């Protein structure tokens, strides 16, 4: 059959770049695509010398053309942190709607299997914990987070429509909080925010009283779950994340211990629609994919901290907090 070819959108981002690595390692010809609005070429520059990797600087919200055969598409193009999607709300909505539509059309044309990156944010501020795939969510469509939440919910809906109406092979992964090397230190998410503040010698900021919970999955575990889902024959959404739940305050205390910072915790007002709980029910992932996370938080955090410490000094520069409303993502 020859070498399998895969298109990965959002290729220069945190998860996209790790997916490029994985599929290059698996022997695929990888076509990376990113408009670099939030991605960073440094994440994939090590792949440029390889014959089985190519890169297109392109916005998938515009028509997408890929010459030749295509076997798989992984759609990971989207701003994914509050600091990004609050700054570029229209682009966030467009990449989830127009971008997904364009890629589903490409998948149909190429007879390719397409996996979309959905998110635990489709559950909104959940009324059930942990969140199973059957839970429909509690989302404010016109709140500040609505541009991201509803883009992803629409993305799931149009993907399922292409699956049922056009017979396109589709997969939907609902990604819960993930961390690891290549996260942007200043992207506004809780882990890099805490570590960044510790490295800069600042007090660590918690929004609300810190009783909100999150569940953190190490990136290698997540990539394995995505790989298994793509290769499965299951078309309904699947949660991939770590069910080990922790409060934001406990997590902040872990970061203080890890970094050895002597700074204190300061509390600020909880932003609108910030979810109080976030924990995946991974029953389906275990049963259908034989997957569960393997990397413990202590081990994963140590690797991630070493990565952040290795960054150049300018990467540690303080961000302007007025540009976004929450660290607690």
N, C-alpha and C positions, 0 to 999 in steps of 0.2 A: 504493500500500500504506500510505501514511502513515508517520509517524515510527517508527523502530524503538525498542523499549524494552528496557533492559538493567538487571538487578539486579546490583549489586556488593556482596558482603559483605566485612566488614573494611575498609569504605570510608574510615574515618578513620585507617587505618594507613599505614605507609610506602608499600608497593606499591599498596594499595587506592586511596589518594588520587591517585597518579599515573595509575592506570587511569581514575578518574573524570574527570580532566582530559582524557585522551586521547579517551574516548568522547564527552564533551561537545563537544570540538573536531571530532569526526567527525560531529556532528549528531544523535547519539542522545538520547533522553530517558533520563537516568540516575537510577536509584533506588539511593541509597546506604543501606547498613544496617550498623550497628555497635553493640555494647553498651558500647563505650568502656572495656573492661577493660584494654586496652593501647593503644587508639587515642587520637587527640588531635583534637578539633574544629578546632583551629587549622590543621590540614592541609587542611581542606575549606571553611573559613568563606568563602573567596573565591567559592565556587560557590553560596552560598545565595541570592544576589540573582538568579540565573538562572532563567528559566521552565522550562528543560528539565533541572532538577536538583531532586530531593526527597530527604529524609533520614528514615530511621526508626531510632530508638534501640531496638534489639531484639536479643535473644540468639537466634541461629539454632538453638541446641540445643533451643529450644522451637518449637512449631508456627509455621510461616511462612506468612502470607497476604499476597498482593499482588493488589489488584483490577485488573481489566482484562487486556489482552493483555501477554504477555512473550515476547520473542524470544530473549534470551540471559541466562544467569546466569554470573557469575564468582564462584567461591567462594574468597575470600581471608581469611575469618575464621579466625584461629588465632593464639595466641601463637607467636612464631617465633624467640625468642632464649632462651638458657639461663636468664637471670635471670628471665624470665617463666614458662617452663614448669616450672622447678624450684619456683617459688613457688606456681603454680596448676596442679598436675599433673592433677587431676580434670577441671577445665574444659577443659584441653588435649585430653584423651582424648574428652570429650563433644562438643566442636566438630568433631573429626575424624570421629566416628562418628555420633552423633545428629544433629548439624548437617548433615552430608553427606547422611544419609538423608532428612531433612526437605526439603532443597533438591532432591535427585533426585526426590522425590515431586512437588514443585512443578514441576520441569522436565517431568516426565511429564504432569502435569495440563495444563500450558500449551503443550505441544508445543514447548518451548524447548530450545535447544542449551546445554549446561552445560560449562564448563571448570573443572577443579579445580586449585588450587595445591598440587602435591606438592613434593618437596624432594630435594636430593642426599642428605639424611640417610637416605633409604630404603636407600642403599648401605652405611650404617654405617661401620665402619672397614674400608675396602675392601682386598681382596687383589689387585685389578687396577687399573692406572693407565694411561691415563685410564679413567673409568667409562663404558662404553656402556650403552644402555638394556636390553640383554639380560642384564646382570649382575644377579644376584638379591640381592646384598648380604651383609654380615656384621654382623648387628645383634644386640645383647644385649637381649632383650625385657624383662628385669627389672632392667636397669641404670638409672642416673639419667636417661639420655637416652631410655630406652625409651618413656616416656609420649608423647614427640613423634614418635620414629621409627615406633613401631607405630601411632599414630593416623594418620599419613600413609600407611603401608602398607595399613591397613584401608581408608582413604579411596579408595585406588586400586582395591582389590579390589571394594568395593561399587559404585563408579562403573562398573567394567567389567561387573559383574553386571547393572546396570540397562541398560547398552548391549546386552549379548548377550541377556538374558532379556526385557526390556521394549522394546527397540529405541529407547531414548533416545539422542539424538545427544550424545555426550560427547567431551571432549578432556582430556588429562592433561599438564600441564607440570611437569617436574622442574627446580626452580629452584636454581641454584648461587649461592654468595655474591654478593650484590648490594649496592651502596652508592650513596649520593647524597644530595641534600638531602631533608629530612624524616625521616631516620633519627633515632631517639632517641639522644641523646648518652650516656645512661646505661643503655642496654639490654643491656649485657654482651657485645656482639659486638666482634670484634677491632678493626675500623677506628674506630668511635666511642670505644672504650675507649682506644686509643692516643692519638687526637687529644684526647680529654677530659683525659687525664693530662698531655699536653703543654701544653694551655691552662691547666691548674691549677698548672703548675710542679712536677709530681710525676715521680718516676722511672717509666719505662714498664715494665709487667709482662709478661713472657713466661712462659707455663706450659710446662714441659718445657724442652728444650734449643734450641727454636726451629727445629728441622729439619723440623717438620711443614709441609706445603705447603697453600696455598689458591689459588683462582683468583677474581679479583674482577671482576665485570661491572658497568658503569655502568648506572644505573637506566633511562635513556632507551633504551639498547640492549635491555634486558630487556623493557620495555613493548612495543617493536616486535615482538620475538619472540613474545610472548603474543598480540598482536593478529593476527599472521600465522597462528599456530596455531589460534586461534578460527575464523578465516575459512577454514581448510583443511578437507579432508575426511578427515583422518588421526586415527584414534581411539586408537592405541597411545601410550604415554608418549613424550615428546620432551624431551631435555635442552636447557635454555636457560641458557647461562653463557659465561664467557670462558675459553678453554683456555690462556691465558697464565699458567703456574704460577709461584708464587714461595714461598719459605720464609717462615715467620712472622718469623724474624730479619731477613731481607732487607727484608720489608715494614715492620718496625719501624724499620729504618734509613732507609727512604724517608720515613716520617712524621717522624722526627727532622730530616731535611734540609728537608722541606717546611715544618715549623713553626718551625725555627730554635731549638728548645729546647736547652738545655745540660744537661738531665737525662740520667742514665745508664739503661741497661737493667738490670733486676733479674729474676732467674729464680726461679720457684716450681715446686712439684711438678706434674707433668702429671696432670690429673684422669682418673678412670676412663672408659674407652670413648671418649676424645677421638680423632677420626680422624687418622691420620698423613698421609693424602694426600687431596686433594680437587681433581679436575680433570675437567671434562666432556669426553666425546667428543661433538662436535657434528656428526658426519657426517650424521646424519638431518636436523638443522635446516637444514644447508646444502643438502642434496639435495631435501627435501620443501618447505621454506619459503623457500628462497633467502635464508636469514638467516645473518649472522655479526656479531659485535660490531664497531662502528666507532670507539668512543671509547677512546683509549689511557688507560692508568692515570694517567700524569702529568697529562693534561688533566682527567680525571674527579676525581682527588684534589684538584686546585687548586679546582675548583668546590665540592666538598664541604667543604673546609677553610674557604672563604669563607663558606659557609652556617653552619657551626658557630661561626665567629668573630662572626657577626651576631646570635647568640642572646643573650637577656638574661642577666645575671650569675647569676640563680638557676638557670638551666638547667645551669650548670657545677658545681653543688654536688656534692660527692663522694658516691658511692653506698657502701652498706655491703657490703663484699666478702664477708661471711659468708653473704649471701643466695644466692650461686650458686657454681658450681664451675669455671667456665671463661670465659676471654675468647676462646679460640682457635676461634671459630665463624665 
